[in-house]
C-alpha cells in the first residue's frame, strides 16, 4: 500500500463516527447538494467536477494539489476541529437552502446548450 493511500485510509478510519465530514469519490452533484442540505460540508477535489456549489472554507473543502494527500489532510482537519465542521456545515446548509429546483433546471439547460454547440 502506498503512503498517501495509507494516510487516506487511516484518516477515514479515524473520522468514522465523526458527523460533518463527507468524501465525494465521484462527480455526483446531487450527492453533494443533498449532503449540504443536511449541513454536512463536502470534501471534494477539482477533478470531481462538483466545485461550483462550494466555497472553500465557507461551505465545504476543495482539495487542491494531490487529491490523496489533500483529501487526507482535509478529513484530518475536519475530524480534529469540531468548530470548523460546524461552521462549514452551517455554510453548506445556507448554500443548499438558497438553491431552488428552478436554479437547477436553468443550470442544466445551460449545460445542455453548451453541449450541443
Steps between C-alpha positions, in 0.01 A plus 500: 500500500637842405561759770237753376233230470591374847464855635151531347398159635627583849325837491170349388530242775561781751212708364249215513228609736581871471192668358561786263765382257427341168726371229364518146670236291319574175338783313145481635388855566169379640682312776695816583184713503317248719787486748511879511124516563557284806780724625779263404790691343632314197865427438559490124782521249497721195523183291156394626341796318260594779672807637253759368277466808783525748691798635815364659507579868142628502278211389739210448854403421649502149815290488784660304807316374543129555151361561615221730713713731257791483199285579679341793596844632145633459341206677757518778438873548123449511530205736711700744314831488135486602458877462625480141258213423212694649589827323534328162179307569307822563644648180418186301140502621463869411626440145263206455204694640561787257483271194164415346398235250451786253871583548594138437283484186643827365859381560425166336363673190817709476713185512285331233517809276879505529519129426317528166710789373 
